[in-house]
Amino acid sequence: MSEILTPRESGKFIADNSIDVKIKRDGIEKTAAIIFESVKSGKFTGKNWKSHELHPKSMDNKAIDWIFFVDTLNFSFWTDSDENYFNVSYKDQVYTGYWSLCAAVNRALDEGIPITSPSFYKTITMEQLEKVLRSNTKCTMPLLEERLSNLHEAGKILVENFDGSFANCIAACQNSALKLLQLVTSTFRSYQDIATYEGKTVSLYKRAQIVIADIWSCFEGQGLGHFHDIDCLTMFADYRVPQSMVYFGIFEYSSHLMEKLKSNTLISSGERQEVEIRGCSIWAVELILEKLKLLAKKDPLQKDAILNAIIVDFYLWDYAQSHRQQMKDIPIHKTRTIYY
Ligand SMILES: Nc1nc2c(c(CN[C@H]3C=C[C@H](O)[C@@H]3O)cn2[C@@H]2O[C@H](COP(=O)(O)O)[C@@H](O)[C@H]2O)c(=O)[nH]1
């Protein structure tokens, strides 16, 4: 296999050659200014991750195994029609999408099921997984078979090679995010999120990067969550952030692509248009970050603000979650995949 471009190199290469997705300079400038104001006002910080009621609050191995379990299943929650949506009730709240996965995991733990322990999920049965992920509706989370095999693969490797916890994978990487990224993507097949574009092998590594970002967020950059090179990560190329990209005027889709998305046409994993949406997401966040850093440099009070692709990504993702109504006419791309 030809040399694999890093996610950042992949983002630039794809954006430079993209046909159906254009990145708009003025959208970049405007969004950087909006995010900067939000960071400046303290409304948006890296602490948002931990403030969510479903995310772990402790900074220990239990939290690490929770995060790795969730991120091993953190993909493809969209359903082909709204009435088929599954949802999970937990502590008097109803959750959908990514949050329904988190709610289901916490519900299972409350029920005494050690769902996040690799020694448990390495041999989990489909029946047990269906019970853990059960929905209020008759619908199940998509790709259950793939979720089961991801868990069997990850559980087996962690028990046999890392003494039963993902914490030992982190400990083997001398606080380097890059080393941990390389370990995760070379050890767990389900995290090998790469594609071919214009003859080159590009990497998006969405779940491998978000698991590191989630641990960094949960540990507030300390202890096992301290990564001296955390800024080497890019954003996490999923199907939700592109909605924000269109909303903020950063992305302009060709009419051909927009018609395809609006007609709910499935795009297969690795297809050119899918890779362009994901690669341009990565590059657009890099361009926003570059502007953000310039704004912070000019503002003495903000010169020490924590600014990286993670913060920009979380802002855009959380914005899409809290502005569903405003974004309801912006279609997501529908690719059924285990990678995001
Ligand atoms: N780029 C990016 N993609 C993210 C997340 C998250 C979890 N974010 C929380 C954790 C920390 C942040 O502060 C957020 O509170 C999930 N996803 C992806 O979204 C999709 C699910 O969407 P929906 O069907 O609407 O739930 C699916 O591909 C999933 O893999 C993120 O942060 N960034």
The ligand as an SDF file (V2000), in Angstrom:
LIG
                    3D

 33 36  0  0  0  0  0  0  0  0999 V2000
  -16.8900   15.6940   14.7260 N   0  0  0  0  0  0  0  0  0  0  0  0
  -17.4900   15.1590   15.8000 C   0  0  0  0  0  0  0  0  0  0  0  0
  -18.2780   14.0700   15.6280 N   0  0  0  0  0  0  0  0  0  0  0  0
  -18.8760   13.5650   16.7420 C   0  0  0  0  0  0  0  0  0  0  0  0
  -18.7160   14.0970   18.0260 C   0  0  0  0  0  0  0  0  0  0  0  0
  -19.4710   13.2570   18.9080 C   0  0  0  0  0  0  0  0  0  0  0  0
  -19.5870   13.3480   20.3910 C   0  0  0  0  0  0  0  0  0  0  0  0
  -19.4680   14.7080   20.7770 N   0  0  0  0  0  0  0  0  0  0  0  0
  -19.5500   15.0920   22.1330 C   0  0  0  0  0  0  0  0  0  0  0  0
  -18.3200   14.8020   22.8590 C   0  0  0  0  0  0  0  0  0  0  0  0
  -17.6380   15.9350   23.0500 C   0  0  0  0  0  0  0  0  0  0  0  0
  -18.2630   17.0680   22.4030 C   0  0  0  0  0  0  0  0  0  0  0  0
  -18.2610   18.2090   23.2390 O   0  0  0  0  0  0  0  0  0  0  0  0
  -19.6450   16.5920   22.1760 C   0  0  0  0  0  0  0  0  0  0  0  0
  -20.4560   16.9550   23.2760 O   0  0  0  0  0  0  0  0  0  0  0  0
  -20.0950   12.2930   18.1250 C   0  0  0  0  0  0  0  0  0  0  0  0
  -19.7190   12.5110   16.8390 N   0  0  0  0  0  0  0  0  0  0  0  0
  -20.1870   11.8750   15.6110 C   0  0  0  0  0  0  0  0  0  0  0  0
  -21.4100   12.5530   15.2700 O   0  0  0  0  0  0  0  0  0  0  0  0
  -22.2980   11.6120   14.6590 C   0  0  0  0  0  0  0  0  0  0  0  0
  -23.4770   11.4430   15.5940 C   0  0  0  0  0  0  0  0  0  0  0  0
  -24.3020   12.5980   15.4700 O   0  0  0  0  0  0  0  0  0  0  0  0
  -25.8470   12.4720   15.9430 P   0  0  0  0  0  0  0  0  0  0  0  0
  -26.4850   11.4030   15.0030 O   0  0  0  0  0  0  0  0  0  0  0  0
  -26.3950   13.8700   15.7650 O   0  0  0  0  0  0  0  0  0  0  0  0
  -25.8120   11.9820   17.3820 O   0  0  0  0  0  0  0  0  0  0  0  0
  -21.5240   10.3160   14.5230 C   0  0  0  0  0  0  0  0  0  0  0  0
  -20.7890   10.3180   13.3160 O   0  0  0  0  0  0  0  0  0  0  0  0
  -20.5610   10.4190   15.7010 C   0  0  0  0  0  0  0  0  0  0  0  0
  -19.4090    9.6130   15.4940 O   0  0  0  0  0  0  0  0  0  0  0  0
  -17.8840   15.2480   18.1800 C   0  0  0  0  0  0  0  0  0  0  0  0
  -17.6940   15.8370   19.2640 O   0  0  0  0  0  0  0  0  0  0  0  0
  -17.3000   15.7390   17.0270 N   0  0  0  0  0  0  0  0  0  0  0  0
  1  2  1  0
  2  3  2  0
  2 33  1  0
  3  4  1  0
  4  5  2  0
  4 17  1  0
  5  6  1  0
  5 31  1  0
  6  7  1  0
  6 16  2  0
  7  8  1  0
  8  9  1  0
  9 10  1  0
  9 14  1  0
 10 11  2  0
 11 12  1  0
 12 13  1  0
 12 14  1  0
 14 15  1  0
 16 17  1  0
 17 18  1  0
 18 19  1  0
 18 29  1  0
 19 20  1  0
 20 21  1  0
 20 27  1  0
 21 22  1  0
 22 23  1  0
 23 24  2  0
 23 25  1  0
 23 26  1  0
 27 28  1  0
 27 29  1  0
 29 30  1  0
 31 32  2  0
 31 33  1  0
M  END
$$$$
